[in-house]
Amino acid sequence: MSKNLLETMHEEMDRCRELKKEYDLIPTGFFGSATIVATIKQAEKAIEEGDPIKMLVALEELKKIEG
């Protein structure tokens, strides 16, 4: 069964939140942590607006975040 866009976005946001915790433990991880927070906020705004195009763009940005 395939997931819908919202489910996938929430999973990616959760993954990024966990990754942010790791960045917060690194003394020089502030920039990475701040970038993750900004990307999550962008995704949350796209969801609030209900704009599927912005949601897809935000999802791709979330997927780019790596540890």
N, C-alpha and C positions, 0 to 999 in steps of 0.2 A: 504494500500500500504506500503510495507516495504522500509526502507531507505537503501541506499547503504553505504559501509564502509566509504567513504569520508564524506558524509553528517553526519553520526554518529560521526565521529572523530571531525568534525568542531563544532558540537553541544556540545560535551564533552569539547573541548578546550574553547569554550565560557563560559560554566558553570564554568570551573576551573578559568578562568580569573576573573569572577565575585566573586568567592570565595576568590581569591587572594586579591581583594580589601578589603574584610573583615579582612583577616589576617594582611594586612598593617595597619589597624586601631588599632590592638592590640599591646601594647608595647613589648610584648615578642613573637610576631608572625613572627619574621624574618625567623626562620628556616622553618616554614610551608610555608611561602611565597616563599622562595628560592627553596624549594622542588617542589612547583607547577610550578615555572618558568622552572626548569630543566626538568620536565615531559612534559610540553608543547613544549619545544625545541626539546625533543626527538621525539615527535609526528610530529612536523613540518619537522624534518629531514627525518623521515620515509616517509612522503608524498612526499617530494622533490625527494627522491630516487626512489619512485614508488615501494617500496618493500612491497608487501601485508603481508608477515609474520611479518616484523617489525611494520607495521601499526597495525596489530591485537594485538601484544604485547603492543605497545604504548597505544592503546585504552583501554586495560585491566588496564594498570597503571593509566590512566586518571580516569577510573571508580572507582578506589580505593580511590581517593581523596575525603575527606569528611570535613565538617565544624564542 
